[in-house]
Amino acid sequence: MAALGWLTPRRRSATARSVLAGEASAEAARKSSQELEELAEAAAPEEQDQEPEFPVVGDDKAAAFFDLDNTVMQGAAIFHFGRGLYKRKFFERQELARFAWQQAWFRLAGVEDPEHMQDARDSALSIVKGHRVAELMSIGEEIYDEYMAERIWPGTRALAQAHLDAGQKVWLVTAAPVETATIIARRLGLTGALGTVAESMDGVYTGKLVGEPLHGPAKAEAVRALASAEGLDLARCAAYSDSHNDIPMLSLVGHPYAINPDAKLRKHARERDWRLRDYRTGRKAAKVGIPAAAGVGAIAGGTAAAIALHRRRH
């Protein structure tokens, strides 16, 4: 943290929160991935039209990091989670209307907006406060089947599978609750997930976060922390996202991909010859060295890790 001395107090505080959120999410992801790794190895690989030239088979210093919302899945996971909680009477119709508006805006805009995402985060935290972690994890499994499974982009799923087939680990990296992200990663046969970590005491949510949402620079911090812990070479790793907000994460790796990109990310990617893929219209985006593939939460795996991190810091 000494290198941050030149920043203003406000920027130092924001950077420190990003680092804390990233480190907590990385610890949560490593903890949950131990059980997910066994499931990934048992999962049968999906067929592909052709053998990909990338990723490199057998490169154990490489891994892949996938943004979730609008990259792996259509829409935002936290909004679908809210719909599922409303169905189970966790909150009233007025709050459902807010979730519906946020989801409609997200679908129309196709990108993340900090104000909308913060509003969704605050809503989710207030809704789960006082509920048990185990309860929300169980409900999250049901919500995935009800609202999320059919919204997985087949093309992005195939890219993730290509990394798995090459013997590499694949992580989701998202502002969604780490529990929700972990459920999705497990269902897709991925290694694990980095997500926003919410605080809990004695297995009950307090309504607070550890650090800040895993968004923007915090995602980059989480990927950096996980790569260090896993002994990865980021220059040999790949990252995938639809949003310009994830440029810090994409810039960390040697193989950045713009998937269903927003206008700012598309422009940035083209200027730097990053690989582009667009699965939203059926037409292929600019192809830069990537093979065609077959059409193919708030908040529990990270709770223990977050508490352990908090205790170590005090």
Salt bridges, closest charged atoms under 4 A:
GLU23 OE1 - ARG313 NH2 2.12
GLU27 OE2 - ARG312 NH2 2.69
GLU46 OE2 - ARG157 NE 3.93
ASP59 OD1 - ARG236 NH2 2.75
ASP67 OD1 - LYS219 NZ 2.69
GLU112 OE1 - HIS215 NE2 2.98
ASP113 OD2 - HIS116 ND1 3.03
ASP119 OD1 - ARG98 NH1 3.89
ASP122 OD1 - ARG121 NH2 2.72
GLU135 OE1 - HIS131 ND1 3.20
GLU141 OE2 - ARG186 NH2 1.74
GLU141 OE1 - ARG187 NH2 2.95
GLU142 OE1 - ARG88 NH2 2.92
ASP145 OD1 - ARG187 NH1 2.51
GLU146 OE2 - LYS87 NZ 3.63
GLU146 OE2 - ARG88 NH2 2.68
GLU150 OE2 - ARG151 NH1 3.51
GLU212 OE1 - ARG17 NE 3.80
GLU221 OE1 - ARG224 NH1 3.39
GLU230 OE2 - ARG30 NE 2.86
GLU230 OE1 - LYS169 NZ 2.87
ASP233 OD2 - ARG236 NH1 3.64
ASP246 OD2 - LYS219 NZ 3.12
ASP262 OD2 - HIS244 ND1 2.99
GLU271 OE2 - LYS267 NZ 2.60
GLU271 OE1 - ARG272 NH1 3.17
ASP278 OD2 - ARG266 NH2 2.98
ASP278 OD2 - ARG280 NH2 2.64
